[in-house]
Amino acid sequence: MLKFALVGCGRISKKHAELLGTNKIKNAMLSVVCDIDEQKAKTLGEKYNIPYYTDMDKMMQNEDIDVVTILTESGNHARHTIHLAKYGKHIVVEKPMALQLDDADKMIQTCAENNCKLFVVKQNRFNLPVIQLRKALDEGRFGKLVLGTVRVRWCRSQEYYDRDAWRGTWAYDGGVLTNQASHHVDLLQWTMGEVESVFAKSTTALVDIEAEDTAVVIVKFHSGALGIIEATTAVRPKDLEGSLSVLGEKGTVEIGGFAVNEIKHWNFTEPKPQDEDVKTKYSENPPNVYGFGHLKYYNDVVNSILNNTKSLVDGFEGRKSLELISAIYESVETGKEVFLRFHPKKCKLGHINEK
C-alpha cells in the first residue's frame, strides 16, 4: 500500500484527495496533507481523518510517506519538487511541471540523483476516446498525417482570477496556454509527433491579468503535417468545448465535448467492425472539465512504482509540452516563427512582470 501526501490544498486538491482518500486507487491511500494556509490543510485533513501540516519539512520528518503529490501554484512546482525529492520519495506534480525549461531539467536531474520517480499529471491521455485515437494512430490507420487541431473554449471570469493573487501572473501561473490548455497542447504533440516550429499570437481580451486569456498558434510537425491550437478562457457565459481533431490521408477523428470526452467523428477509408459502435462505447460524460482520467492516471503511477515500469507521463514527457508552450510564448514576444530545441530569450513565463 503506497502512502500519498498532498502538498497544496487548493482547488485541484479536492480531485486528488477524493481518489486517494476513498480507496478508489488500488494499493494507494491518502496519508497526510499540507498547506501553508492552516485552514485549507485542516479542512482537507479533517475531511479524510488524516494528519495535516503547514510545514512540508515537518511533514516529511514525522510521517511515513511513499509518494508526494505537489499541487501548489505552478510557479512553485519546480522549487517544491527539487526540495522534496531530496527525501528520496517519489514525486507526482500537477501540470505544468515547471514554468521554465531549466527548472524542468533540474527536477528531472534531482529526482534521478535521489532515486525517486517523477510523474507529471496529464490525465487526459487516459480518456477513453483519446486511448482509442492513440491506438488507431499506432496501428497506422490514418496513413500520412495532414492536420491536427486542439480547441479549448472555456470560461474563466475575473472572479476566478481574483480568488488567488498568483493566478494569471507570469511568475506563478501564465495564461490559458500554460494553465487550462496545457493538457490539450500535450495531446496535440503526443498524437501528431515531434514539433518543428510554431508561430503564435495572443491577447488578453476580457480579464485583467498579466498573461493571455486567448491565443492562436500555427504548428509545423517534423512529419510535414500542420497543426492549430486555439485556446481561450474568454468564452461567455460558460465552458463550450475542449476538443482534439486528427486528419490523415486514410481517416478523420474528432474528439469533442467540454473535456476531450466525446467521439464526434470516427471515419476511416478502411473501416473495421469495431468502428460501428466506437462512438457510444468509448465516449464519456464527466461532471466537469477535469474528466475521469485521474483515476487511470494514478493507477499508472502506482503500477510504475510497484512494478518498476515506465510510466506514460514521466518527467521527460512532461517537459515536451513545456518546451512547446515556451516556444509559443517566445513567438508571441518576438513576432517570429520559433523552431524547437531552443533556449528561451523573450518568453515571460516564470519571470516576475516588470511594469
C-alpha positions, 0 to 999 in steps of 0.5 A, a space after each residue: 500500500 503506497 502512502 500519498 501526501 498532498 502538498 497544496 490544498 487548493 482547488 485541484 486538491 479536492 480531485 486528488 484527495 477524493 481518489 486517494 482518500 476513498 480507496 478508489 486507487 488500488 494499493 494507494 491511500 491518502 496519508 497526510 496533507 499540507 498547506 501553508 494556509 492552516 485552514 485549507 490543510 485542516 479542512 482537507 485533513 479533517 475531511 479524510 481523518 488524516 494528519 495535516 501540516 503547514 510545514 512540508 519539512 515537518 511533514 516529511 520528518 514525522 510521517 511515513 510517506 511513499 509518494 508526494 503529490 505537489 499541487 501548489 501554484 505552478 510557479 512553485 512546482 519546480 522549487 517544491 519538487 527539487 526540495 522534496 525529492 531530496 527525501 528520496 520519495 517519489 514525486 507526482 506534480 500537477 501540470 505544468 511541471 515547471 514554468 521554465 525549461 531549466 527548472 524542468 531539467 533540474 527536477 528531472 536531474 534531482 529526482 534521478 540523483 535521489 532515486 525517486 520517480 517523477 510523474 507529471 499529471 496529464 490525465 487526459 491521455 487516459 480518456 477513453 476516446 483519446 486511448 482509442 485515437 492513440 491506438 488507431 494512430 499506432 496501428 497506422 490507420 490514418 496513413 500520412 498525417 495532414 492536420 491536427 487541431 486542439 480547441 479549448 473554449 472555456 470560461 474563466 471570469 475575473 472572479 476566478 482570477 481574483 480568488 488567488 493573487 498568483 493566478 494569471 501572473 507570469 511568475 506563478 501561473 501564465 495564461 490559458 496556454 500554460 494553465 487550462 490548455 496545457 493538457 490539450 497542447 500535450 495531446 496535440 504533440 503526443 498524437 501528431 509527433 515531434 514539433 518543428 516550429 510554431 508561430 503564435 499570437 495572443 491577447 488578453 481580451 476580457 480579464 485583467 491579468 498579466 498573461 493571455 486569456 486567448 491565443 492562436 498558434 500555427 504548428 509545423 510537425 517534423 512529419 510535414 503535417 500542420 497543426 492549430 491550437 486555439 485556446 481561450 478562457 474568454 468564452 461567455 457565459 460558460 465552458 463550450 468545448 475542449 476538443 482534439 481533431 486528427 486528419 490523415 490521408 486514410 481517416 478523420 477523428 474528432 474528439 469533442 465535448 467540454 473535456 476531450 470526452 466525446 467521439 464526434 467523428 470516427 471515419 476511416 477509408 478502411 473501416 473495421 467492425 469495431 468502428 460501428 459502435 466506437 462512438 457510444 462505447 468509448 465516449 464519456 460524460 464527466 461532471 466537469 472539465 477535469 474528466 475521469 482520467 485521474 483515476 487511470 492516471 494514478 493507477 499508472 503511477 502506482 503500477 510504475 512504482 510497484 512494478 518498476 515500469 515506465 510510466 506514460 507521463 514521466 518527467 521527460 514527457 512532461 517537459 515536451 509540452 513545456 518546451 512547446 508552450 515556451 516556444 509559443 510564448 517566445 513567438 508571441 514576444 518576438 513576432 517570429 516563427 520559433 523552431 524547437 530545441 531552443 533556449 528561451 530569450 523573450 518568453 515571460 513565463 516564470 519571470 516576475 512582470 516588470 511594469 
